[in-house]
Amino acid sequence: MDGQDTPKPTSERHVPVLKDRCINLLAPGFDAARGRGETPVVIDATLGMGGHSEAMLERFPDLHLVGIDRDEEALALAGERLKPFEKRTDLVHAVYDEIEDVLEDLGLSEVHGILMDLGVSSLQLDERERGFAYSYDAPLDMRMDTSRGQTAADVVNTYSEEDLVRIIRKWGEEKFAGRIANRIVAARAEKPFTTTGELVEQIRSVVPAAAAKSGGHPAKRTFQALRIEVNEELDVLERAVPAAVDSIALGGRVVVMSYHSLEDKIVKSVFQKRSKSSAPLGFPVELEEHKPELKTLTKGTEVPTAEEIAENPRAASARLRAVERIKARRNA
């Protein structure tokens, strides 16, 4: 923001992706809690600007919500949006792989629903000074939690060429990773990178124009790779999905939306593994401990409708998976 515009209300700045589908998938978990005489509790593990949370709290008057976000600005904005429900909410500054610690601090042993909406938030994309977007010049930061950790500038100015190739190829799935890394190292020897515009300019100079026509903005994949590296996104996700499954009560549900294949692969792997019998091959009887913990609720991944994408273009790459806990937790 340039200080001259009046900020839009949070509800107008953020359109929740697949909102109704997510809530409908979570609802039976809340019913299961009520059936046992329990107050339903849901975790919005990636609170953002609170769109999904607001919708859930409005629809279920008895629901208690735990909202987690590593971004302090997002927590503040969501807190304002959810003020009418503050007696039914706990908002926590944490990374979402810390679910079990958050629950322990709140005196909770399990919850009845968990929602994860992965990737970069609308807030982070819209706040130009955060440096997430390649479409305008800004400080090269990209931290979701601006209170700690290395920035994207630290990565591009200090990583070896080999490490830059590795992360741009692995996290960005960028076939021109070698050219881009080589160009970054040559350019930083003249002057360290400080802004997104400087980085975009160098990437444009080595990515063929024809590739940009078919693959979108030439810096798109490199920016994705840097964002993932700076925020350790995939490492966090590999810990967070099992933690979510371990925290869910019988009949409770976990719903995850991912936005690129690397995220979806991690989610799919955990959900599939925990939805299968663990009995050894050829074992004559499936013992109770071998029975699947989860039931898959989505056939493959679900995607937004054309209408939803028209309303919110950022929803276009969303892929949704959901599971239900069908076996009681071992420590329950």
N, C-alpha and C positions, 0 to 999 in steps of 0.2 A: 504494500500500500504506500502511496506517496504522501499521505498525511492530509490530502485535500478531499478525498472521497470519504463519505460516511460509510463505515462498514455495514454490510448487509447483516440482517439477523442470521444467527447460526443456522436456523431451520431453512433459510433460503440458500445458504452457501453450500449445504451438504444434502444431497439426495441419496438416501440409503439404498444400496444395491440389493436387489431381490428381497426387499423388506418383508413383504407378505409371505413369500415362500419360506423364508427363514423362520418367521414367527410361527407359521403353521406347523413346521417340522418340530419346533421346540415344544409346542403346546401340550402334546400328550405326556411329556415328561413332567410337566407341572400338574397334570391330572393325576399321574401316578403318585406324586407327593401328597396331594390332597386326599387321595384314596387311603393313604396310611396315616392321615391326620397330621401331616407335616406342612409347614409353610414352604411353598415353592421358592427356591433360590436359583437365580441364573447369574452366570458370569458373562459379561461382555468383555472379553479378554483384550480387545483392541478398540477401546471406547471411541476414539476419534472425537467427532463433534456430537456424538450421542444420539444420532438419528434412530438407529435400531433400538437403543435403550429406551428412548422416549416412547416409541411405538409400543414396546412390550409393557412398560409401566402403565400406559394408558389403557391397554387392552385387558390387563390382568390386575385388578385392584388389590389383590392379596400378595402380589409378587414382590420379593426382595431382590434387589439388583446389586451386584458387585461389579463396578466398572474399573478396569485396569488400563493404564496407558503410560508409556515411557515419556510422552511429550507433555511437559508441564503446561504449555499454552493450550493444548487440546483439553486437558483436565479442567482448566479454568473455564473455558468456553462451554464444555459439556456440563460443568457444575451449574452455570447460569441457566442453561437450557433445562436442566433437570431439577431446578429449585422447587417447583411445585411438588416434587416427589422425594424431597430430601430425607424425610423420615423413613423412607423405604430404600435408601441407597447408601452404599459405601463406595467412595471413589478413592482409588489407590494409585500412587505414583510408583510404578514397578514395570518390569519387562514381563511379558506374558508367559515366559517359561518359569516364572516364579509363582505360579498359581498355587502350588501346595503351601508355600510359605505364607502367601496372602491369606489363604483360608485358615491356616493355623493361628495367625495373628488375630483373625476375626472370631476365633473360637468355633469354626465350622469344620466338620469332618468330611462333608460331601455336599454336592450341589445337584440340581435336577436338570440343568441345561447349561451348555457352554457354547458361546458364539465367537468365532474368530473370523474377522474380515481382514485379510492379510495385505501386505504391501504398503505403499505410500498413501497417506490420507489426502483428502481434498484440501484440508487445511495446509498441509505441508507443500502441496503443489501450488496452491494459490498465494501463499506468502512468499513473495519473490526473494526476500533476503535470506531465505533458508537454503537456496541454491539447489533445489531438487530438479528444477525444470531447465531444459536446454533451449527453450524458446525465448528467454530473455536473460540479460546479463545480471549477475548477482554474485555475492561472495561464494566461493567454492566450499560449501560447508557440508550439507546433506545429512547432518545428524538428526535423528528423530528425538533424541534427548540432548538438548543443547547445553545441559549442565555438565556433561562429561564425555570423554572419549575423543578419538582422533577424528579430524575432518577429512573431507575428500581432498582438500589441498595437501594435507599431510601425506595422503596416499600417493598422489601423483608426483609430489616433489621428493619423496624419500624412498619409495619402493624401487627395487632393482628392476631392470628391464624384463628379466625373466619372470619376476613376480607379477609385474603388470600384465605381461602376456597371459600368464596363468589365470588371473582373476577375470580379465576381459573376455578370454575365451570360455572359461568355465561358467562364470556368473552371468556374463552377457550373451553367451552363445554367439559371439562375434567372429566371423571368419577372417576379418582383417585385423585381428588382435595383434599380430606381429608388427604390421605396418604402424598401427596406432601407438603401440608401446614404444617403438623405435623413435617415432616422431615426438612423443612426449618427452623422452629422455634428452633428445637433441635440443628441444625448445627450452626445457627447464635449465639447461646449462647456460643459456643466454640470460634467462630471467625466470625466477620461480613463478609458478601459476598461482594466481590469487582469485580469479573470477571464472565463472562458467563460460562467459563469452570467449575468453582466451583459449579455453580448452576446446570449445566447439570449433573455433577457427582452425586449430591444429588438426582436429579430426577430419574436418571437411577437406583439408589439403591432401589427405592420403586415401580417403575412401572414394572409389570411383563414382561418378555421377549416376551411372546406370544402376549401381547397387542401391542408391538412395531412392530411385524411382520405384523399385520393387519392395524394398525393405523398410521404407519410412525414413524418418530423419536420420542422417548418418551418425549422429551422436547418441541415438536412442539406446542402443545396446550397451555402449560404454558407460553411460550414465546409470543404467540399471545395475551394471556390474559394480560400479563404485559405491552406489547406495547400499547394495547388499553387503559389500565388504566393510564399509564404515559402520553399519549397524549390526553386523554379524547375523543378518536376518535368517539365513538358512540353518546356521548352527543353533540359533534360538528356536527355530521351528522344529528341528529334530528333537529337542528336549521338550518343547511345549505340547506337542500332540500326545505323546505318551502320558505326560503329566495331566492333561485334560481327561484322557480316558480313565486314568487312575482315580480321578477326583469325582467321577460321576456316579450317582446313586442308581440302584436297580430301576429300570424303566426310564432313566434319564437319557438325554440325547446330546450329542456333540455335532455342531454344524460348522463347517469351515468353507470359506470362500477364498480361492487362490486366483492369482492373476497371471501367472506364467508357469511353464511346464516344470521348472525346477521345484517350485512350491508344491504343485499338485502331485508330483512324484513322491515327495516325502509324506504327504497326507495319505495318499493312496496306499503306500507301503505299510504304514502303521495300521490303518483301518482294515486292510486285507488280512494282515497277519493275525490280528486280534479277533477277526470274524471267522477264523478257521479252527478246526479241532487241532489240538497240540499232541494228540495221541501218536506214538511212533508208528511208522509205516508197518502194516501187517499186525498191529496189536489187536488181539481178538475182541476186546471189549473197550468201549470208550468210557473211562472213569470220569467222575464228576469234575476233577481238576483239569481234565483234558478238553472239556466242552468249550465251545467258543464263548468269549466274553461279550461280543458285539454282534448285532444284526445290521446289515447294510440297508439303508433306507432309500438310497438313490441308485438308479441303474447307470453305472458309469458316472459322468458328471452332468449336472444340470446347468443350463445356460440361460441368460436373460432373454426375454422376448424382444422382438423388433421394437415394440412400443417402449419398453423400458430403456433400450439403447438410445432411442430417439430422444427420450426425456433426459437421459444421463449418459452421454457418450463414453464416460470412463467405465461404464459397466460392461462394455463390449467384450472385454477379455475375461470376465469373471467366470469361474468354474466352481460349482457347489457340490460338496459331498457331505453326507450325514450318516450317522450311526446311532443305534440305541443300545444301551447296556442291557443284556438279557441274562447275565449271571451275576450274582451278588459279589461285591468286592471282597477280596480275601481278608482285608483288615477291617471290614465293616462289622 
